[in-house]
Amino acid sequence: MLYVDAEGCIDCCACVAVCPVQAIYMDGDLPSELSHWLDINRERSAELPVITEQSEPRPTAAAKRSRLGF
């Protein structure tokens, strides 16, 4: 699971379109039943290192994407 640092985010929306489980929303588009994730994201994004380079997908990624319908 990844967390987006809201302070560092430039609101380009690039992550929204590529999220394989459609779990990223712009602030104004977040469904109210998911609003509890805002605090979780804020806390965890501050604790984790920043990803600065892309790595290869895990060996199970293709199968999971297929199961999810992507």
N, C-alpha and C positions, 0 to 999 in steps of 0.2 A: 504494500500500500504506500502511496506517495501522499505527501501533504504539501500544499501550496502556501508559501510565505506571503501573506497578504500585503505586507509592507514592501516586499521586493517585486511583487507582481506588477507588470506594466499594462495589464488589462488588454492584451492582444487577442485573447480568446483562442489561441492556438491549441492549448491543452484541452479545451472543451470538445473540440471536434475529434481529437485523436484518443480520448479516453475510451478504452475498450469496453468498459461497463457503464458508460454514461453517468459517471459519478461526480463530474465537475460542473458547477453552475456559476454563472455570474451572480453577484450578490442579489440583484433585483429579480432574478429568475429562480432562486432557490425555493422549492416548495416548503410551506410552513412546517410540514411534518418532519422535515429534515433539518430544521434550524438548529437542533442540538449539536449537529456536526460542526457548526461554526466555532464553538468553544473548543471542541476536541482538536480541530485543525489548527487553531491558534496556538494551543499548548504544545502539540506535538511538532509542528513545523519549527518552533523555536528551539526544540531539543535536538533535532536531527541535523546531520551535515547537509550542506548544499550540494546537489548533483551538478557537476560542471562538464561532464562528458557522457556521451551515449555509449552504452555497452550492448553486447549481443543479447538477444532475447534468450530466456531460459529454454532448455530443450522441450519443455512441456507447453510452451507458449502457443504454438500452432494448434495443438489439440484443444487447449482451453478456449482459444478464440473461436474455433469451430463449434464447440459445445455452446458457447454464448451467442452464436449466430452471426459472427463477424467474419 
